[in-house]
């Protein structure tokens, strides 16, 4: 059972529809998002964040795990201080061939 609360039936239905979509995708990132009860909006914001970090890395800007993790926490406050979640997000995207440079730059030397 979900621990999320919704103030409208429409938002609750969208959340359930998105969770069903995640089940049908059946890949590493979708399973991670499902397990952590991430919403469709949060997924889109995470992908925007990954794009942003890819651009920063391409432009030679300095990026850190700390700044990335704080950006994730601002998108998903319930994950505050859960640095493993942040690493798992980048790792799962990398394993699917997406935003590989973000994982390699932030966590690749672990």
N, C-alpha and C positions, 0 to 999 in steps of 0.2 A: 504494500500500500504506500502511496506517495505521501511524503511529508510536506509537500508544497501546498500552499493555500492560494486560492484564486478568488478575486472579487466579482467575477462574472462567469456565467455558465459558458459563454463563448470562449473565454480564455482557458477554462478547464477542458473544453472539447478540443481546442487547438493543441493543448498539451498532450492529450490522449492520442490525437491524430498523429502528432509528431513522434510520440513514443512508438506507435505502430509502424510508422515509416522507418524508424531506427531499427526495429526488429527485422523488417524486410531487407534493409541494406546489408545486415549481417556481416559487418567487417569490424576491425579492431576499434576504429574511432567511434562507430555507432554504438558498439557495446559499452565503451567507456562513457559516452554521453548518456546512454540509457541508465547505466548503473548509478551515475551521479545525478540523475534527474535534471539534466540540463534542458532548457527550453529551446525552441526553434530560434527565438530572438537571440538568446545567448550564444547559440552555435554560430549564427551569422556574425555576431560581434567578435567571437573568437577567430573566425576566418578573416575578418577585417584586420584584427590585431596581427595575425600571422602575415598577412600581406604587408602591413606596415613595417614589421620587423624585417621581412625580406628586402623591402626597399631600403631601409636603414643600412642593412648589411651590404647591399649592392653599392650603396653610396659611400661605403667606408666609414660610416658613423660607428662610434663605440656603443655596443649594446651589452647589457649585463643580465644575468639571471635575476637579480634583485629587481631591476626595473621591469623586466618582463612579468615576473610573478606579481608585482604590485599592479600592473595593468590587468592581469587576469583577475585578481581579487576585486578590482573596481568593476569588472563585468559581472562576476559571480561572487558577491560578498560572502556567501555561505562557505566558500572555499578558502577564506582568509587563513593564511599561514599553512595551507596545505600545499607545500612546495612539490610534493610527490605528484599531485594532480597536474600541476603545471608541466612537470617533466613528462608525465604520461601523455598529455595532450600533444606535445611536440613530437614525442617518440612515435605515437600512433600515426600522426600525419606523415612523418618521415617514412615509416614502414609502408605507407601507401603511395610513396613517391611524391608527396606534396610537402612543400616548404622544408625540404631536406636541409637546406643551408641554415635554417633557424635552429633546428635541433643540433646540428653539428657545431654551430657557433656557440650556442648557450650551454649545451650539455655533453657534447661529443667527447670531451676530455675526461669524463668521469671514470 
